[in-house]
Amino acid sequence: MKRTKRTLKRKTNAPKPRYRVRNWAQYDRALVQRAALTLWIADDLPNHWCPPATPKRGAPQRYSDHAIEVMLTLREVYQLTNRAVEGLMRSIFQLAQIDLPVPDHTTLSRRGRKVSVGVPKRSRGEPLHLAIDSIGLKVYGEGEWQVRQHGASKRRTWRKVHLAVDCATGTVAAVAVTEARVHDSTVMEALLSQVAYPLASVAADGAYDRRRVYAALMRHSPGVQIAIPPRRDARCRRIRGTRTCVLFVAMGVGVGGCGVGMVVGIVRSVWSLG
């Protein structure tokens, strides 16, 4: 018999749709506001900057724990080094015309071992609206020894970064880094363990359409509204004599003001099999 070659259809390289900014004025102001620096200096700061005299023996401390804590807080918030924090505090005192000494970086490093600084998270009285997704990161640098012995590898090494973003404020509520082969749905419990507030709604893509994801969300916040599109092989399943079918209605707006594109709303219809 004469073999016939199957002709494969060529994939058309369709242009990727470009995202167009509609609210350019608000977007431009938001970009400018990212680098805004606003500091409030209390009027009684000079009274707490230097410690009071004590009858103890030895040389007294020149700076109080409050002064060290203020500088360490600036270092944690703006991700600076000890030398950079020293220069920043000197500039702030110079602009504010405050005549106070500034701890140098060696004093800050020595005293910082005994002073613990924790940056508190912003508390909210209302439940959160989260958007959960993952993104890939390419890892560069294989090591000099491996390159000499085996040469540079042609395979790419990737890592996954899973993010849970608050739609109202744009802040990252939870983050997790895994290997590339880890499925997105298996990281849901690790992300929810970092969220201390109740959830009003959660939006994610079809990769999170798993039973363990729904179970983890219901355990964290029983009244949460879940917006996850179904998979292609989604079907109704039987649960103890009942049949639960999740119907998805496409909506053109996000959940809780979150711009995640075509987010879907969930309508659950449960009826008895009789």
N, C-alpha and C positions, 0 to 999 in steps of 0.2 A: 504494500500500500504506500501511496505517496503521501508523505507528511506535508501538512500545510501549516505555515507559520501564522500564528495569530497576530493580527495587527492591533496594537494597543493604541487607544485614543490618546492623542497628545493633550496634555493639560494646558489650557490657555492661561497665560500669565496675566490675569486680570489685575488692573491697578488697585492698590489698597485704598480704601476710602480715607480721606483726610479729615481730621477733626478741625472744625472751624469754631473759633471763639466768637460767641454771640454777644456776650456781655464784656466787651473789651475794656470799658471804663472801670468797672469793678475789678476785673482781673489785673489791670495795670496798678490800681491802688493797692491791691493785695500783695503784689510783688514788691512794691516799695515799702509796705509795712513790715515785711519780713525782717528787714535790717534795722528797724526802729529800736532805739534803746531808751528806756524810760526807767529812772531810778527815783525812789522817794527816800530822802534822808530825814530821819527823825530829828526833832529839835534837841532831844536829850541825848544824842549820840556822843557828844564830848564827855558827858558824865559817866558813861559806861565803857568808853574806849580804853581807859587806863584803870587798873585795879586800885582800890583804896589801900592805904598803908596798913600793914599788919604788924603785930609785935613779935612775929616769928624771926628766928635767926636766919642769916644769909641775905643775899641780895634779893630785893623784891622783884617781882615780874613787872616788866615795862608795859606789857599789853595784857588785857583781860581775855578770858575765854570768849567773851562776846565778840571782841575784835577779830580773833582767829576764826570764829564761826562765820562771821560776815564774809571774810575773804575766801574761806573754803566754799561757802555757798555760791559766790560768784564764779569760782573755779569750776564747780560742778555744773552750773547752769550754762555757762558759755564754753565749757570744754577747753579750758586754758591750762597752761603750766603755771608753776609757782612764780616764776620770773614774770610771766605775762600778767598774772594777777597783781603782782606788786606794782608794775607799771600802770595798770588800769586804775588801781586805787589811788596812786599818786596823781594821776590826771584828774580823777573825779574830785579829790580834795582841792586841787589847784583851781578847777573851774568853779567849784562851789565856795571857794575862799574859806576853807576850813583849815585851821592851823593845828593839825594833829600829826603825830609821827605814824609812819606806815611800817609794819613788820616786813623785814626783808625775806627773801625766799628761803634762806636757811632756817630762820626762826619759824616760818610757816610750816616747813617740812618737819621740824622737830616737835612743835606743839601740835601739829595736825595728827600725830599718832595717838594722842590721848583725847582728842575732841572728835566726836562722831557727828557727821552732818548728814541729814536725810532730807532730800528735797520732796516735800509733800505734793501729792497729786491734787489737782483741782477737784473738789467735791461738787457733785451735782445732785439736786433734789429730785430730778426726774429720771426715768429709765433711759438707757442709751439706745441709739440706733447704730448698729455696727454693719460695716461692709467688710467681708473677709475674702481674701484672695492670696495668691502666691506668685512669686516672681523668681526667675532664675538668675544666678550670679556665676560668672565664669571665673575660675580660679587660675591665676597665673603664677609662675614660678615653681619649678619642680625640684630645685635644689642643685647646687653645683656638682655634687658627687654623682647624682643620678644622670645628669647630662653628660658627664665625662665617661661614665661606664657604659651607659645604654643609649646615649643620644637623646635628643629632644623628642618627646612623645608627640605623635600626631593626633592622639585622641584628646578631646576636650574634657576637662573636669568641671563639673557644675555643682552648685549648691542651691538649695531652695530656701527662700525667705518667705515665711508665712506671716501675713500682717492682718490685724484687726483694727480698722480705723473708725473712729467716732465720726459719723457723718455731720453732726452739728458743729463741731469745733475743728475737725480735721486733724486731731491728735491721734497718735498711735496708742491704742489701748492695750495691745498685746502683740508680741513678736516671738517667732521661733525659727531656728535655722536647722535644717535637716539635710540629708543627702538627697541626691536627685531622684533616686528610685523610691523614696518614701511617698506614699499617696497622700493627697491633700486631706482626705477625710480622717486619716488617723491622727492628725495633729489638732483636731478640734478641741479635745479635752484639755490639751496642754495650753491652748490659747484661752479657753474659758477659765482656767484656774488663775490666770493673771487679771481677770476682770472682777473687781470687788463689788460692782454695782449691778442692779437688776437690768435686764434687757427688755426693751420694748419691741424691737424688730431686728432681724438679721437677714442680710442679703448676701448671696454667694452664687457662684456659677454651678453648672451641672456636675462638676466633680465632687461636690459635697452632697449629692443626692444619695445618701446611704442611711441605713437604719441607725447605725451608731451615732451619726451626726444628729439626727432628730432626737434620739434618746438623751444625748449629752446636753442639747439645748433645753429640753424639757426638764431635766434635772436641775439645771442652773436657774432657769426662769420659767416656771410652769405656764405663764400667760404670754410667752413670747410669740410674735408673729414671724413666721419663717417664709422667706421669699427665695426659693431655690428652684430653677427650672428642672423638669424631669429629664431623665436620660431617654435615649431612643428605645431601649428595651424595658421602659417602665411599665408596670402593670399593677393591678389591684391584688392585694394579698389578704388571706383569711387570718383573722385574729380571734380565736375563741368564739366561734360561731357568728362572728360579724365580718363584714367586708368593708374595708376602709379604702376609699378611692380619693386621691388628691387631684383636684382639678386646678389647672393653672390658667389664669386669664392674663393675657399680655396687657401691660400697661406702659404708657409712654413716659411716666415719671418715676423718680426714684422713691425709695422707702425712707421716710423721715428726712426728706430734703437731700438725699444722697444721690449724686450724679453717677450712677452705675449703668446708664444706658437703659436697655429694655429689661427692667426689673419686673418680675411677675408677682402677682398676689395669689395667695393660696386660699382656696375654699375647700374645706373638708366636708365631705358628705358621708356619713356613717349610717348604714341601715342594717337591720337584722336580716339574716337569711331565712328566718322562719323555721 
